[in-house]
Amino acid sequence: MGSQDTASTVDATEHLPIDRAALCLRIDRVLDHAQNARRLNSSDHAAWQIVHGILAFGNDFQIEHNGSTVCALDYLLGGGTLTGWTLRKGDVGVIAVLEGGSKSGQGHPDQWLGYLSQCALGGISPHTPLVVGGHTFTVLKLLDQAKHDITSGQEATWTLMALSAYLPSDTSWIARDGSEWTVERVAEMESQADLAASPCGGTHRLYGLVSAVNHYLSETKQKPENLSGGWAKAENTIQHAIESARRYQQADGSFSTSYLERASTSADVFAKLGATGHIFEFLVLTLDNNRLTEPWVDRAAHRLVTLLEQTQDLDVECGALYHAAHGLLLYRERLCTKDLSNSLGSPL
């Protein structure tokens, strides 16, 4: 069903109270269902689906293989075969073969690497062994190849995620074409891309930018308002996107099905889940603790959990499902492992 433009009416309901303890229990339940009740397998599901599950749950994500339950990460990195999981030795590292637009293989440059670097709560170590063609490398060799192959104007969303996770922010290198690159240059390039024309409304690009800026701020101890150059451009893009998400949020707490471009909604629950889950994941990564407990974010968390509850008995597209789950996993780690004695209001 198509989406329709709507005027957001967030302000009218913005101050509804929340029982965070009750919300956290519901998050526990929907995450358990996503992780354990929707078991994927190596015969019917491809790398695109399974790597998204790994993004959400990391080492805890299991799949069925030849009648046994195995850790998906161990299986893939240990040389396991799966439709769309196509890796080969490159000239300086390991290449994950690109299948542009694919929903079985790697649809975007360095997508596997990016999600490995961000999976669950902190990604996997770059020194994790990676078996390719019977030879053992490390995950870092995927990044070595990505740095070597980067070109101006390319989609570097997932590359930036890995650069931010695995290297110091002041890292520089020479690419295959002889050009000099820095993490800041990649961040600036990504910040200048058209978010509306980017996958999933630009939320993946934003996630990469937030990863990079957060890492830079942590290393340099700077404040966001003091950033300059490419870092300032990245931060401006992030802040504009936060405000767009809030401005276009719907009265029920879901985010716009037109993502960050305009206010709109849809009667299609899957469209709502996809947009709300992707935007929520980005917001949880970027908002500080004070902003993360603002009423509009509380309402988004409540609606996202409700959408997952409503679709538990339905087949859900893996990208929407696991990005929503990853966002809630990050949210739970930040807010549900704290002292809940000061939770506000009545149960949702």
C-alpha positions in Angstrom: 0.0 0.0 0.0 1.2 3.5 -0.8 2.3 6.1 1.6 0.5 9.3 2.1 1.9 12.7 3.2 0.7 13.7 6.6 1.4 16.6 8.9 3.2 15.4 12.0 1.2 15.9 15.3 4.0 14.9 17.7 3.6 17.9 20.0 0.0 16.9 21.0 1.1 13.7 22.6 4.8 14.4 23.3 4.5 14.4 27.0 2.9 11.0 27.6 4.7 9.3 30.4 6.5 6.0 30.1 7.2 3.0 32.3 10.7 2.1 31.2 10.8 -1.1 33.2 7.7 -2.4 31.3 9.1 -1.2 28.0 12.4 -3.0 28.7 10.6 -6.3 29.5 8.8 -6.0 26.1 12.1 -5.3 24.4 13.5 -8.5 26.0 10.6 -10.5 24.5 10.7 -9.1 21.0 14.5 -9.5 20.8 14.3 -13.1 22.0 11.7 -13.8 19.4 13.7 -12.2 16.6 16.8 -14.2 17.7 15.4 -17.6 18.5 11.9 -18.0 17.0 12.8 -17.0 13.5 15.6 -19.5 12.9 17.3 -19.1 9.5 19.1 -21.9 7.7 22.0 -22.3 5.3 19.8 -24.0 2.6 16.9 -21.6 2.3 18.5 -18.3 3.3 21.4 -16.4 1.7 24.2 -14.3 3.0 22.2 -11.1 2.8 19.6 -12.4 5.3 22.1 -14.1 7.6 24.6 -11.3 7.8 21.8 -9.0 8.8 21.0 -11.4 11.6 24.7 -11.3 12.6 24.5 -7.5 12.7 21.7 -7.6 15.2 23.0 -10.4 17.5 26.7 -11.1 16.7 28.1 -14.3 18.1 24.7 -15.1 19.6 23.0 -15.4 16.2 22.6 -19.1 15.3 21.4 -20.8 12.1 20.5 -24.3 11.1 23.1 -26.2 9.0 22.8 -29.8 8.0 20.5 -30.6 10.9 22.6 -28.8 13.6 22.4 -25.4 15.2 25.6 -23.5 14.7 26.9 -20.0 15.3 26.5 -18.1 12.1 29.6 -16.0 12.5 31.8 -19.1 13.2 30.3 -20.9 10.2 30.8 -18.1 7.8 34.2 -16.9 9.0 35.4 -20.5 9.3 35.0 -21.1 5.5 31.3 -22.1 5.4 29.5 -21.9 2.2 26.3 -19.9 1.6 24.6 -18.4 -1.4 25.9 -14.8 -1.8 28.9 -15.3 0.6 31.6 -14.9 -2.1 35.1 -14.0 -0.9 38.4 -14.3 -2.7 42.0 -13.2 -2.3 42.8 -9.8 -3.5 46.1 -8.1 -4.3 46.5 -6.6 -0.9 43.8 -8.4 1.2 40.5 -10.1 0.8 37.7 -9.1 -1.6 34.0 -9.6 -0.8 32.5 -9.8 -4.2 30.0 -7.0 -5.0 26.6 -8.0 -6.3 25.0 -4.6 -6.7 21.4 -4.4 -5.6 21.4 -8.1 -4.6 19.2 -9.4 -1.8 21.3 -12.6 -1.6 24.9 -11.4 -1.9 26.8 -8.2 -0.9 24.7 -5.4 -2.4 26.9 -2.5 -1.5 30.7 -2.0 -1.3 32.2 -3.4 2.0 28.7 -4.2 3.4 29.9 -7.5 5.0 32.9 -5.7 6.5 30.8 -2.8 7.8 28.3 -5.1 9.6 31.0 -7.3 11.1 32.6 -4.2 12.6 29.3 -3.0 14.1 27.5 -6.3 15.0 25.7 -6.7 18.3 27.1 -4.2 20.9 30.6 -3.7 19.7 31.5 -5.6 16.5 34.1 -8.4 16.2 37.8 -8.0 16.5 39.6 -7.1 13.3 42.0 -9.9 14.2 39.3 -12.5 14.0 40.4 -15.4 11.7 38.7 -15.5 8.2 39.0 -18.5 6.0 38.9 -17.9 2.3 39.6 -20.6 -0.3 41.2 -22.8 2.4 43.6 -20.1 3.5 43.4 -18.2 6.8 43.4 -14.5 6.9 41.9 -12.0 9.4 38.9 -9.7 9.1 41.5 -6.8 8.9 42.4 -8.0 5.4 38.9 -7.1 4.2 39.7 -3.5 5.4 43.1 -3.5 3.8 41.5 -4.3 0.4 38.8 -1.7 1.0 41.3 1.0 1.7 43.3 0.0 -1.4 40.2 0.1 -3.7 38.4 3.2 -2.5 37.7 5.9 -5.1 36.3 9.4 -5.1 32.5 9.5 -5.4 31.9 5.8 -4.5 29.4 4.6 -1.9 31.7 4.3 1.2 29.0 3.9 3.8 30.0 0.5 5.1 33.7 1.2 4.5 33.4 4.2 6.9 31.8 2.0 9.6 34.8 -0.3 9.5 37.4 2.5 9.3 35.8 4.0 12.4 35.7 0.7 14.3 39.2 -0.6 13.5 41.6 2.4 12.9 42.6 5.6 14.6 40.7 8.6 13.3 43.9 10.3 12.0 44.8 7.3 9.8 45.9 8.1 6.2 46.8 5.8 3.3 47.5 5.8 -0.4 44.8 4.1 -2.5 45.3 2.0 -5.7 45.0 5.1 -7.9 47.7 6.9 -6.0 45.4 9.3 -4.2 45.8 10.1 -0.5 42.9 9.3 1.8 42.1 9.9 5.4 39.1 8.8 7.5 38.1 12.5 7.6 38.0 12.6 3.8 35.8 9.5 3.7 33.5 11.1 6.2 33.3 14.3 4.3 32.5 12.4 1.1 29.7 10.5 2.7 28.3 13.7 4.3 27.9 15.3 0.8 25.9 12.4 -0.6 22.2 12.7 -1.3 20.5 11.0 1.7 17.1 10.8 0.0 18.7 8.9 -2.9 20.6 6.6 -0.6 19.6 3.1 0.6 16.9 3.1 3.3 16.5 6.9 3.3 20.1 7.5 4.0 20.0 5.9 7.5 23.0 3.6 6.7 25.0 6.6 5.6 24.1 8.4 8.8 25.0 5.4 10.9 28.5 5.4 9.3 28.9 9.1 9.8 27.9 8.8 13.5 30.3 5.9 14.0 33.1 8.1 12.5 32.3 11.3 14.4 31.8 9.4 17.7 35.1 7.8 17.3 36.9 11.0 16.5 35.3 12.9 19.4 36.3 10.0 21.8 39.9 10.1 20.6 40.4 13.9 20.5 38.1 14.8 23.5 36.7 17.6 21.4 33.2 18.9 21.7 30.9 18.6 18.6 30.5 22.4 18.4 34.3 22.8 18.0 34.6 20.4 15.0 36.0 21.7 11.7 36.6 20.5 8.2 35.1 17.2 7.1 34.2 16.4 10.7 32.1 19.5 11.0 30.3 18.7 7.7 29.6 15.2 9.0 28.2 16.5 12.3 26.0 19.0 10.5 24.5 16.3 8.3 23.8 14.2 11.5 22.2 17.0 13.4 20.0 18.0 10.4 18.9 14.3 10.1 18.0 14.1 13.8 15.8 17.1 13.5 14.1 15.8 10.4 13.4 12.5 12.1 11.8 14.3 15.0 9.9 16.8 12.8 8.4 14.1 10.5 7.6 11.6 13.3 4.0 10.4 13.2 1.4 10.8 16.0 1.6 7.1 16.8 5.4 7.3 17.5 6.5 5.7 14.2 8.8 7.5 11.9 8.0 8.8 8.5 7.8 6.1 5.7 9.5 8.7 3.6 12.3 8.6 6.1 14.0 12.0 6.4 12.6 13.6 3.3 9.1 14.5 4.4 6.3 13.5 6.7 4.3 10.5 5.5 2.8 7.3 6.7 1.4 4.0 5.3 -1.2 1.4 6.2 1.5 -1.2 5.4 2.9 -2.3 8.7 6.1 -3.5 7.0 6.8 -0.1 5.6 6.4 1.4 9.0 8.6 -1.2 10.6 11.3 -0.7 8.0 11.4 3.1 8.3 11.0 3.2 12.1 13.6 0.5 12.7 16.2 2.0 10.5 15.8 5.6 11.8 15.7 4.3 15.4 18.9 2.4 15.0 20.7 5.6 13.8 19.2 7.7 16.6 20.3 5.4 19.4 23.8 5.5 18.1 23.9 9.3 17.9 21.8 10.7 20.8 23.4 11.3 24.2 21.7 9.9 27.3 19.6 13.0 27.9 18.2 13.1 24.4 17.7 9.4 24.3 15.1 9.7 27.1 13.2 12.6 25.5 9.5 11.8 25.1 9.6 11.6 21.3 12.3 8.9 21.4 10.4 7.0 24.2 7.4 7.0 21.9 9.4 5.7 19.0 10.8 2.9 21.1 7.3 2.0 22.2 6.0 2.0 18.6 8.9 0.0 17.3 8.3 -2.7 19.9 4.6 -2.7 19.1 5.3 -3.2 15.4 7.6 -6.2 16.2 4.9 -7.6 18.4 2.2 -7.2 15.8 4.3 -9.0 13.1 5.6 -11.9 15.2 3.5 -14.4 13.3 4.3 -13.0 9.9 7.2 -13.3 7.5 9.2 -10.0 7.8 11.9 -8.8 5.4 15.2 -9.4 7.1 16.7 -6.0 6.7 13.7 -4.3 8.4 13.6 -7.0 11.1 17.3 -7.1 12.1 18.0 -3.3 11.9 15.0 -2.8 14.2 16.4 -5.5 16.5 19.9 -4.0 16.4 18.5 -0.6 17.4 16.6 -2.0 20.3 19.6 -4.1 21.4 21.7 -0.9 21.6 18.8 1.0 23.3 18.4 -1.8 25.9 22.2 -1.8 26.6 22.1 2.0 27.3 18.8 2.3 29.2 17.6 -1.1 30.4 20.7 -2.1 32.3 20.5 0.9 34.5 18.7 1.5 37.7 15.0 1.7 36.7 13.7 3.0 40.0 13.2 6.4 38.6 11.0 5.2 35.7 8.3 7.7 34.8 4.5 7.3 34.5 2.2 4.4 34.0 2.7 1.3 31.9 2.5 1.5 28.1 
